[in-house]
Structures are given as structure tokens and as C-alpha cells.
Amino acid sequence: MVMIDFWSLGVTLQLRISLDKTGLTKSNSQSNSTMPNRQKLASTLKQGETGVIDGFSNEGLSLKLLEMGLLPGSEITLVRSAPMGDPLYFHVAGYNLSLRKDEASTVLLR
């Protein structure tokens, strides 16, 4: 269990997140075995394509990404990539963010 305090403009938000080896575990999520698994990685988005953050595949890196504002349920859009494909330039939560391709490959999307 990871507990993160966000403080902005005098408001504190506490976010409790449990992680397992496959990524983010949501306590209120419902599983539907008839739905196919449509998860993809942020590193596989095409320019202008948008996804919704579902979790993370790397527990160690997930805290850093959460602190950077990559919260589950947030929309993330690939704005552009560098000429050699690394880093990637995303728009998420109202701001722009650059991530290395290996970091973006740990962000699971739905």
C-alpha cells in the first residue's frame, strides 16, 4: 500500500493505492471475464492518440510516475516524440510531460 499526500492551494488530498506485481489494484474495480484484455502501453501510442491510465507494470517506478501526476483514470495524449523516438512528449492532467520510452512502457492504458 502506498499513501501519497498531494498539497495544492491549501487543499490536501490523500490517495491510497495498492500495487501488486501486475500493476495497480483498485479496491472497487469489478472484473468481467467476458471482456477481452485491451490494455496497451503509453509508449505504443501514436501521435495525437489518447488513452486512459489504468495502472503501472513497474512497482518501483510507479510512485515516481504517480508523483508526476500520472494518476489512474487520467487521460494521456502523445503530443510528439523526439526524432529518434526517445523521449516521448505527453499531455496529461492539463500539462505537458516528457518521459523516456522505457518509463512510458510501464504505464498501462485502457
VMD Tcl script that draws the C-alpha trace (Angstrom):
set ca {
  {0.00 0.00 0.00}
  {1.34 3.40 -0.99}
  {-0.08 6.55 0.54}
  {0.56 9.84 -1.21}
  {-0.34 13.33 0.03}
  {-0.98 15.92 -2.65}
  {-0.99 19.52 -1.47}
  {-2.12 22.33 -3.71}
  {-3.64 25.72 -2.85}
  {-4.14 24.71 0.76}
  {-6.04 21.53 -0.07}
  {-4.61 18.16 0.86}
  {-5.73 15.04 -0.99}
  {-4.73 11.64 0.27}
  {-4.54 8.90 -2.31}
  {-4.24 5.30 -1.22}
  {-3.09 2.86 -3.84}
  {-2.26 -0.82 -3.59}
  {0.18 -2.31 -6.04}
  {0.71 -5.92 -6.96}
  {3.16 -7.45 -9.42}
  {0.87 -6.79 -12.40}
  {0.25 -3.11 -11.65}
  {-2.39 -1.08 -9.92}
  {-5.00 -2.85 -7.85}
  {-8.25 -0.97 -7.43}
  {-10.31 -1.96 -4.44}
  {-13.60 -1.01 -6.11}
  {-12.87 -2.44 -9.55}
  {-15.15 -5.09 -10.99}
  {-13.84 -7.86 -13.17}
  {-15.71 -9.00 -16.25}
  {-14.21 -12.20 -17.61}
  {-16.13 -11.87 -20.90}
  {-14.33 -8.63 -21.84}
  {-11.04 -9.07 -23.69}
  {-7.93 -7.51 -22.19}
  {-7.44 -4.29 -24.17}
  {-4.55 -2.84 -22.18}
  {-1.76 -1.18 -24.09}
  {1.29 0.83 -23.12}
  {1.75 4.61 -23.23}
  {4.92 4.04 -25.28}
  {2.83 2.49 -28.09}
  {0.52 5.49 -28.59}
  {0.65 7.18 -31.99}
  {1.00 10.95 -32.27}
  {-2.32 12.58 -31.27}
  {-3.71 9.33 -29.84}
  {-5.25 9.38 -26.34}
  {-5.56 6.67 -23.71}
  {-6.74 6.43 -20.11}
  {-4.20 5.45 -17.46}
  {-5.14 2.11 -15.89}
  {-2.05 1.26 -13.84}
  {1.66 0.54 -13.91}
  {3.77 -2.54 -14.60}
  {6.80 -1.45 -12.56}
  {6.13 -1.08 -8.84}
  {9.39 0.79 -8.19}
  {8.77 3.38 -10.90}
  {5.05 3.73 -10.22}
  {5.47 6.03 -7.20}
  {7.61 8.44 -9.26}
  {5.02 8.45 -12.05}
  {2.16 8.99 -9.58}
  {4.02 11.94 -8.06}
  {4.46 13.36 -11.57}
  {0.66 13.37 -11.97}
  {0.08 10.15 -13.91}
  {-2.96 9.15 -11.90}
  {-5.21 6.22 -12.80}
  {-8.25 7.42 -14.71}
  {-6.41 10.41 -16.21}
  {-6.32 10.85 -19.97}
  {-2.88 10.89 -21.56}
  {-2.16 12.03 -25.13}
  {1.06 11.60 -27.08}
  {1.86 15.07 -28.45}
  {5.08 14.11 -30.24}
  {8.25 12.11 -29.94}
  {11.87 13.09 -30.45}
  {13.42 12.35 -33.87}
  {14.93 9.06 -32.67}
  {11.73 8.12 -30.77}
  {13.01 8.87 -27.26}
  {11.89 10.80 -25.18}
  {8.14 10.98 -25.68}
  {6.18 14.21 -25.09}
  {2.74 13.70 -23.46}
  {-0.15 15.92 -22.42}
  {-1.70 14.74 -19.16}
  {-3.79 16.45 -16.45}
  {-3.53 19.86 -18.10}
  {0.24 19.96 -18.51}
  {2.94 18.57 -20.78}
  {5.39 15.92 -19.66}
  {8.39 14.21 -21.24}
  {9.09 10.57 -20.42}
  {11.76 8.20 -21.61}
  {10.38 5.38 -23.73}
  {11.26 2.80 -21.05}
  {9.34 4.83 -18.44}
  {6.33 5.22 -20.74}
  {6.35 1.46 -21.38}
  {5.45 0.89 -17.70}
  {2.23 2.96 -17.96}
  {-0.72 0.67 -18.70}
  {-3.65 2.15 -20.62}
  {-7.17 1.03 -21.31}
}
mol new
graphics top color blue
foreach p $ca { graphics top sphere $p radius 0.5 }
foreach p [lrange $ca 0 end-1] q [lrange $ca 1 end] { graphics top cylinder $p $q radius 0.2 }
display resetview
